[in-house]
Amino acid sequence: MLGNQEQVWLRFVDGRPLIAVTTQFLAWCCSNWEAAGKRALLLIWDNAPWHASQAVRDWIRDRNGQAKQAGRGVRILACLPPSKSPWLNAIEPRWAHAKRRTVEPERVLTADELTKRVCAHFECVRERRLTIPEEVS
C-alpha cells in the first residue's frame, strides 16, 4: 500500500488535465505538505504534456524561488524519467495492480464509482475534485 508512514492524498480532476489544474494540484500538495511539516516534495511522474510543459516547469521554478526567498514553504523537485521506461518508476506496478482491482471490463464506471474504488484500494481520504475554470477548458 502507498503511504504507510504518511497519509496519502489522491485528488481527482473533473475534465481534462490541463496545466491550470496541474499547478492547482501542486499548490494543494505543497499546502498539505507544509502543514505536515515537510520542506520538499519529490515528484516522479511520467512525460505527460501537462507534466513536462514549460508553463508547469516555470510555475515550479517560481514556487521554489518564493519558498527559498521566504525561508519557508515546500520546494518541488520534479523528476521526469525517460520515455517508455515504466520500470524506472516504482509506482507503475502499483497503478497496474490498482487498475486490475478497480475497473470492470464489462462496463465503464462512473466517476463516482471509480473514485470510491480507487480511494478504497489505496486507503486514502476522498477529497473534493479539482475543477477546470471555464476560461481555460
SEMARTI-866849 format. One record per residue: residue number from 1; residue in one letter; z, y, x of N, C-alpha, C in turn. Coordinates in steps of 0.05 Angstrom, whole numbers, padded with zeros to 5 digits. Example, Ala and Ser with C-alpha at 12.3 -4.5 7.8 and 13.67 -1.06 7.14 Angstrom:
2
(1; A; (00156; -00114; 00264); (00156; -00090; 00246); (00156; -00066; 00264))
(2; S; (00142; -00045; 00257); (00143; -00021; 00273); (00157; 00001; 00258))
! end
This chain:
137
(1; M; (00000; -00024; 00016); (00000; 00000; 00000); (00000; 00025; 00017))
(2; L; (-00011; 00046; 00007); (-00011; 00072; 00021); (00016; 00085; 00017))
(3; G; (00025; 00099; 00037); (00047; 00117; 00035); (00074; 00104; 00031))
(4; N; (00081; 00082; 00044); (00107; 00070; 00041); (00128; 00089; 00051))
(5; Q; (00123; 00105; 00072); (00142; 00124; 00083); (00139; 00151; 00070))
(6; E; (00116; 00158; 00061); (00111; 00184; 00049); (00101; 00180; 00020))
(7; Q; (00107; 00199; 00003); (00096; 00197; -00024); (00067; 00203; -00023))
(8; V; (00051; 00189; -00037); (00022; 00193; -00037); (00014; 00208; -00062))
(9; W; (-00001; 00230; -00058); (-00012; 00245; -00080); (-00042; 00241; -00081))
(10; L; (-00051; 00231; -00103); (-00080; 00229; -00107); (-00088; 00249; -00129))
(11; R; (-00109; 00263; -00124); (-00119; 00282; -00143); (-00146; 00272; -00153))
(12; F; (-00153; 00278; -00177); (-00178; 00271; -00188); (-00192; 00297; -00197))
(13; V; (-00218; 00297; -00194); (-00233; 00321; -00198); (-00251; 00318; -00223))
(14; D; (-00250; 00337; -00240); (-00269; 00338; -00263); (-00295; 00351; -00253))
(15; G; (-00317; 00338; -00258); (-00343; 00349; -00249); (-00350; 00339; -00221))
(16; R; (-00369; 00353; -00209); (-00379; 00346; -00183); (-00361; 00356; -00161))
(17; P; (-00357; 00341; -00139); (-00340; 00350; -00117); (-00354; 00371; -00100))
(18; L; (-00351; 00396; -00107); (-00364; 00417; -00092); (-00344; 00429; -00072))
(19; I; (-00355; 00447; -00056); (-00339; 00460; -00035); (-00315; 00474; -00047))
(20; A; (-00318; 00488; -00069); (-00296; 00503; -00081); (-00273; 00484; -00088))
(21; V; (-00280; 00460; -00098); (-00259; 00441; -00106); (-00247; 00429; -00081))
(22; T; (-00263; 00424; -00060); (-00252; 00413; -00035); (-00232; 00432; -00023))
(23; T; (-00238; 00457; -00021); (-00219; 00476; -00009); (-00195; 00479; -00027))
(24; Q; (-00198; 00478; -00053); (-00176; 00479; -00072); (-00157; 00455; -00067))
(25; F; (-00169; 00432; -00064); (-00154; 00407; -00059); (-00139; 00409; -00032))
(26; L; (-00153; 00419; -00011); (-00140; 00422; 00015); (-00116; 00442; 00014))
(27; A; (-00120; 00463; -00001); (-00098; 00483; -00004); (-00074; 00470; -00018))
(28; W; (-00080; 00454; -00039); (-00059; 00439; -00053); (-00044; 00420; -00034))
(29; C; (-00060; 00405; -00018); (-00048; 00386; 00001); (-00030; 00401; 00021))
(30; C; (-00039; 00423; 00031); (-00024; 00439; 00051); (00002; 00449; 00038))
(31; S; (00001; 00459; 00013); (00025; 00468; 00000); (00046; 00446; -00003))
(32; N; (00036; 00423; -00012); (00055; 00400; -00015); (00065; 00390; 00012))
(33; W; (00048; 00390; 00032); (00057; 00381; 00058); (00077; 00400; 00070))
(34; E; (00072; 00426; 00066); (00091; 00446; 00077); (00118; 00444; 00062))
(35; A; (00118; 00439; 00036); (00143; 00436; 00021); (00158; 00411; 00030))
(36; A; (00143; 00392; 00041); (00156; 00367; 00051); (00165; 00370; 00080))
(37; G; (00161; 00395; 00091); (00170; 00400; 00119); (00150; 00391; 00140))
(38; K; (00125; 00386; 00133); (00105; 00378; 00152); (00091; 00402; 00163))
(39; R; (00080; 00399; 00187); (00066; 00421; 00200); (00036; 00416; 00205))
(40; A; (00028; 00391; 00201); (00000; 00385; 00206); (-00010; 00364; 00185))
(41; L; (-00036; 00366; 00179); (-00049; 00347; 00161); (-00073; 00336; 00176))
(42; L; (-00073; 00310; 00181); (-00096; 00298; 00194); (-00114; 00286; 00173))
(43; L; (-00139; 00296; 00172); (-00158; 00286; 00153); (-00178; 00268; 00167))
(44; I; (-00181; 00244; 00158); (-00202; 00227; 00168); (-00219; 00220; 00143))
(45; W; (-00241; 00233; 00142); (-00258; 00230; 00118); (-00287; 00225; 00126))
(46; D; (-00302; 00217; 00106); (-00330; 00210; 00111); (-00347; 00235; 00115))
(47; N; (-00373; 00230; 00118); (-00391; 00252; 00123); (-00404; 00263; 00097))
(48; A; (-00389; 00263; 00075); (-00400; 00274; 00051); (-00407; 00303; 00056))
(49; P; (-00428; 00313; 00043); (-00437; 00340; 00049); (-00415; 00361; 00045))
(50; W; (-00398; 00358; 00025); (-00377; 00377; 00020); (-00354; 00375; 00040))
(51; H; (-00352; 00352; 00054); (-00332; 00350; 00076); (-00342; 00363; 00101))
(52; A; (-00367; 00359; 00107); (-00378; 00369; 00133); (-00391; 00396; 00130))
(53; S; (-00390; 00409; 00107); (-00403; 00435; 00103); (-00391; 00456; 00121))
(54; Q; (-00408; 00475; 00128); (-00399; 00498; 00144); (-00378; 00514; 00129))
(55; A; (-00380; 00517; 00103); (-00361; 00532; 00087); (-00333; 00519; 00089))
(56; V; (-00332; 00492; 00087); (-00306; 00479; 00089); (-00295; 00480; 00117))
(57; R; (-00312; 00477; 00137); (-00303; 00480; 00165); (-00292; 00508; 00170))
(58; D; (-00306; 00528; 00159); (-00296; 00556; 00162); (-00270; 00560; 00148))
(59; W; (-00267; 00549; 00124); (-00242; 00551; 00109); (-00219; 00538; 00125))
(60; I; (-00223; 00515; 00137); (-00203; 00501; 00153); (-00196; 00518; 00177))
(61; R; (-00216; 00529; 00191); (-00211; 00546; 00214); (-00194; 00570; 00207))
(62; D; (-00201; 00583; 00185); (-00186; 00607; 00176); (-00158; 00599; 00168))
(63; R; (-00154; 00577; 00154); (-00128; 00568; 00146); (-00111; 00562; 00171))
(64; N; (-00122; 00548; 00190); (-00108; 00542; 00215); (-00100; 00568; 00230))
(65; G; (-00118; 00587; 00230); (-00112; 00613; 00244); (-00089; 00627; 00230))
(66; Q; (-00089; 00627; 00204); (-00067; 00640; 00189); (-00041; 00626; 00194))
(67; A; (-00041; 00600; 00195); (-00016; 00585; 00200); (-00006; 00590; 00228))
(68; K; (-00025; 00591; 00247); (-00017; 00597; 00275); (-00005; 00625; 00277))
(69; Q; (-00019; 00644; 00266); (-00010; 00672; 00267); (00017; 00676; 00254))
(70; A; (00021; 00663; 00231); (00047; 00666; 00217); (00069; 00650; 00229))
(71; G; (00062; 00631; 00246); (00082; 00613; 00258); (00094; 00593; 00239))
(72; R; (00081; 00590; 00216); (00090; 00570; 00196); (00065; 00562; 00180))
(73; G; (00069; 00541; 00164); (00047; 00531; 00148); (00036; 00505; 00160))
(74; V; (00018; 00493; 00146); (00006; 00468; 00154); (-00021; 00472; 00166))
(75; R; (-00026; 00462; 00190); (-00052; 00463; 00202); (-00067; 00437; 00195))
(76; I; (-00093; 00439; 00194); (-00110; 00416; 00187); (-00127; 00408; 00210))
(77; L; (-00127; 00382; 00217); (-00144; 00371; 00237); (-00163; 00352; 00222))
(78; A; (-00188; 00359; 00220); (-00208; 00343; 00206); (-00224; 00326; 00226))
(79; C; (-00225; 00300; 00221); (-00240; 00282; 00238); (-00262; 00269; 00222))
(80; L; (-00286; 00273; 00230); (-00309; 00261; 00216); (-00319; 00238; 00234))
(81; P; (-00317; 00213; 00225); (-00327; 00191; 00241); (-00357; 00191; 00241))
(82; P; (-00369; 00176; 00260); (-00398; 00174; 00260); (-00409; 00163; 00233))
(83; S; (-00433; 00170; 00226); (-00445; 00160; 00202); (-00447; 00130; 00202))
(84; K; (-00445; 00118; 00179); (-00449; 00089; 00176); (-00430; 00073; 00194))
(85; S; (-00405; 00080; 00196); (-00385; 00066; 00212); (-00359; 00063; 00197))
(86; P; (-00359; 00050; 00174); (-00334; 00048; 00158); (-00312; 00033; 00173))
(87; W; (-00318; 00016; 00192); (-00298; 00001; 00207); (-00280; 00020; 00223))
(88; L; (-00289; 00044; 00229); (-00274; 00064; 00243); (-00254; 00079; 00225))
(89; N; (-00257; 00076; 00199); (-00239; 00089; 00181); (-00221; 00069; 00168))
(90; A; (-00196; 00069; 00175); (-00177; 00048; 00167); (-00173; 00047; 00136))
(91; I; (-00180; 00069; 00122); (-00176; 00069; 00094); (-00198; 00054; 00079))
(92; E; (-00221; 00050; 00091); (-00243; 00037; 00077); (-00236; 00010; 00065))
(93; P; (-00222; -00008; 00079); (-00215; -00034; 00066); (-00196; -00030; 00042))
(94; R; (-00179; -00010; 00044); (-00161; -00005; 00021); (-00177; 00005; -00003))
(95; W; (-00197; 00022; 00002); (-00214; 00032; -00020); (-00229; 00008; -00033))
(96; A; (-00240; -00009; -00016); (-00255; -00032; -00026); (-00237; -00050; -00043))
(97; H; (-00213; -00055; -00034); (-00194; -00072; -00049); (-00186; -00058; -00075))
(98; A; (-00181; -00032; -00074); (-00174; -00017; -00098); (-00197; -00018; -00118))
(99; K; (-00221; -00015; -00108); (-00245; -00016; -00127); (-00246; -00042; -00141))
(100; R; (-00242; -00064; -00127); (-00243; -00091; -00139); (-00220; -00093; -00160))
(101; R; (-00198; -00081; -00156); (-00175; -00083; -00174); (-00177; -00064; -00198))
(102; T; (-00194; -00044; -00197); (-00194; -00024; -00218); (-00218; -00023; -00235))
(103; V; (-00241; -00031; -00225); (-00266; -00028; -00241); (-00271; -00053; -00258))
(104; E; (-00288; -00050; -00278); (-00296; -00073; -00294); (-00326; -00074; -00294))
(105; P; (-00338; -00097; -00285); (-00367; -00099; -00284); (-00380; -00097; -00311))
(106; E; (-00366; -00104; -00332); (-00378; -00105; -00359); (-00382; -00077; -00372))
(107; R; (-00366; -00058; -00363); (-00368; -00032; -00376); (-00358; -00010; -00357))
(108; V; (-00366; 00014; -00363); (-00357; 00037; -00347); (-00331; 00047; -00359))
(109; L; (-00311; 00051; -00343); (-00285; 00060; -00352); (-00286; 00090; -00357))
(110; T; (-00269; 00098; -00376); (-00267; 00127; -00380); (-00252; 00139; -00356))
(111; A; (-00254; 00165; -00353); (-00240; 00178; -00331); (-00210; 00174; -00333))
(112; D; (-00199; 00174; -00357); (-00171; 00170; -00361); (-00162; 00141; -00353))
(113; E; (-00178; 00121; -00362); (-00172; 00094; -00355); (-00173; 00089; -00324))
(114; L; (-00193; 00100; -00312); (-00196; 00097; -00283); (-00173; 00111; -00268))
(115; T; (-00166; 00134; -00277); (-00143; 00149; -00265); (-00118; 00132; -00267))
(116; K; (-00112; 00122; -00290); (-00088; 00106; -00294); (-00088; 00081; -00276))
(117; R; (-00110; 00068; -00274); (-00112; 00044; -00257); (-00109; 00050; -00228))
(118; V; (-00122; 00071; -00219); (-00120; 00078; -00190); (-00092; 00086; -00183))
(119; C; (-00079; 00102; -00200); (-00051; 00110; -00195); (-00033; 00086; -00195))
(120; A; (-00037; 00067; -00214); (-00021; 00043; -00214); (-00025; 00027; -00189))
(121; H; (-00050; 00024; -00180); (-00056; 00008; -00156); (-00043; 00020; -00132))
(122; F; (-00045; 00046; -00128); (-00034; 00059; -00104); (-00005; 00068; -00108))
(123; E; (00006; 00063; -00131); (00034; 00070; -00137); (00039; 00100; -00131))
(124; C; (00022; 00117; -00143); (00024; 00145; -00137); (00029; 00161; -00163))
(125; V; (00036; 00186; -00159); (00041; 00204; -00182); (00014; 00213; -00193))
(126; R; (00012; 00213; -00219); (-00012; 00223; -00231); (-00010; 00253; -00234))
(127; E; (-00029; 00267; -00222); (-00028; 00296; -00222); (-00049; 00307; -00241))
(128; R; (-00046; 00332; -00247); (-00066; 00347; -00263); (-00093; 00346; -00248))
(129; R; (-00115; 00344; -00262); (-00141; 00344; -00249); (-00149; 00372; -00240))
(130; L; (-00162; 00373; -00217); (-00174; 00398; -00208); (-00199; 00403; -00225))
(131; T; (-00206; 00427; -00230); (-00230; 00433; -00245); (-00248; 00452; -00228))
(132; I; (-00273; 00451; -00234); (-00292; 00468; -00221); (-00296; 00493; -00238))
(133; P; (-00292; 00516; -00227); (-00297; 00541; -00242); (-00326; 00542; -00251))
(134; E; (-00330; 00552; -00275); (-00357; 00553; -00287); (-00377; 00566; -00269))
(135; E; (-00369; 00588; -00255); (-00389; 00603; -00239); (-00399; 00587; -00215))
(136; V; (-00386; 00565; -00206); (-00395; 00551; -00183); (-00408; 00524; -00191))
(137; S; (-00405; 00515; -00215); (-00416; 00489; -00223); (-00445; 00491; -00232))
! end
